[in-house]
Amino acid sequence: MSVRVWLSGSLRQASEGKAEAEVVAKDIADCLDKLEIQFPGLKERLYDDKGELHRFIDIFVNRESVRSLQGLATPLKDGDEVSILPAFAGA
């Protein structure tokens, strides 16, 4: 199941400057593992010391937050688009 992953500007330091990647993954956790293989050090920017996704990282599958889906267990299918972004806050 090939999915396209979009990486925000702040994550591109760990992705050799690439804004997008393609991986074959069954769910979000698998997707992040595959991205780590392509771009070593990326996961340390995404996970906290307890191995949980940082609260300031948002991951979307086809524009829907995985936090409102099944989190890291959110299944992926061929052609899905995954976006990894820092959380935005404003006043």
LOLUM-909867 format. One record per atom (N, C-alpha, C): residue in one letter; x negated, y, z negated. Coordinates in steps of 0.02 Angstrom, whole numbers, plus 50000, padded with zeros to 5 digits. Layout:
BEGIN
AXYZ...
END
This chain:
BEGIN
M499584994150000M500005000050000M499565006250000S499455009050056S499025014950063S499415021250044V499115025049999V499415031449979V498905037049989R499155042950003R498715048750010R498725052549944V498135054449920V498065057949857V497785064849870W498115069849843W497895076849848W497595078849781L497005081749783L496665083949722L496635091449720S496795094349662S496775101549654S496065104049656G495995110549666G495335113649670G494875112049613S495135112149552S494705110949494S494455103749490L494795099049522L494575092149522L494095090549580R494035095149626R493615093849684R492875093649667Q492685096249610Q491985095749589Q491795088449580A492275084349558A492135077249548A492275073049610S492575076149661S492745072349722S492325074449782E491725076749768E491255078749820E491555084249864G491995088349835G492295093849871G492895091949914K493075085649913K493635083349955K494295085049922A494775087449963A495435089149938A495905083249940E495745078249979E496185072449984E495795066049991A496125060549974A495835053949980A496405049149996E496215043350020E496715038150033E496495031849996V496975028849960V496825022749922V497395017749932V497245011549918V497745006349917V497855004749843A498465006049818A498605005249747A499325003249735K499434999349683K500114996949667K500485001749621D500105005549580D500415010349535D499915015949520I500125020849481I499695026749467I499055024749432A499085020349383A498475018249348A497985015149397D498225010849441D497805007649491D497515012949538C497925017749556C497705023249600C497115026949568L497175028549504L496645032249470L496015028049465D496095021449455D495515016949453D495165016949521K495545016749575K495255016649642K494915023349658L495205028749634L494885035249644L494225035749607E494195032649548E493575032649509E493025028949546I493205023749583I492705020149623I492435024649678Q492875028349710Q492665032949764Q492275038949736F492515041449679F492235047549650F492075046449577P491505043249562P491325041949492P491325048349450G491635047949392G491675053749347G492345057349350L492755055649399L493415058949405L493855057349345K493865051049324K494315049049270K494165052749204E493545054449192E493385057949130E493705064849128R493885067549186R494235073949190R494985073049180L495225066849186L495945065549184L496175062649117Y495745059049083Y495935055549021Y495605058748960D495955058248903D495675060648840D495265055148807D495015056448746D494595051648710D494965045248692K495635045448689K496035039648671K496245035548733G496015037648792G496195034148853G496875035948880E497165041348855E497805043748878E497685049348929L498155050248974L498125055649021L498135062348983H497665066748999H497655073348966H498335076648973R498545080148922R499195083448925R499205089248975F498625091648994F498595097149042F498495094849114I498565088349126I498535085649194I499235083349214D499455085449272D500095083249299D499965079149361I500305073549366I500265069249425I500965068549454F501015069549519F501655069249553F501625063849607V502185060249614V502275055649669V502845058349711N502685060149772N503185063149816N503555068849781R503175073149749R503415079249716R503815078049652E503805072049625E504145070649561E503615068749509S503635072149452S503145070949399S503185063849373V502605060649365V502605053849338V502825053849265R502795059549232R503025060049163R503775058849158S504135060449211S504865059249212S505025052549245L504515049049268L504605042449298L504355037249248Q503875033249267Q503615027949223Q502895029149202G502695035549203G502015037249183G501505033849227L500965031249197L500435028049235L500665021649268A501225018849245A501505012649274A501975014149333T502035020449352T502465022249409T502235018449471P502675014449501P502465010649560P502375015049621L501935012849665L501805016349727L501975011749786K502175014849840K502305011049901K501935014349959D501855010550012D501495012950070D501775019650094G501335024450104G501535031050129G501685036150075D501685034250011D501805039049958D501255044349957E501435050249931E500945055549921E500885056949847V500275056849823V500125057949752V499745064549748S499965068949703S499605075249691S499375075349619I498755077149609I498475077649541I498285084949531L498605087949482L498525095149470L498435096649396P498085102049381P498095104349311P498785107349297A499015106449235A499665109249217A499625116849219F500155119949240F500175127249243F500605129849186A500385135249158A500765138549104A500755145949118G501265149149096G501295156349106G501745159649056A501695166149054A502105169849006A502645173549043
END
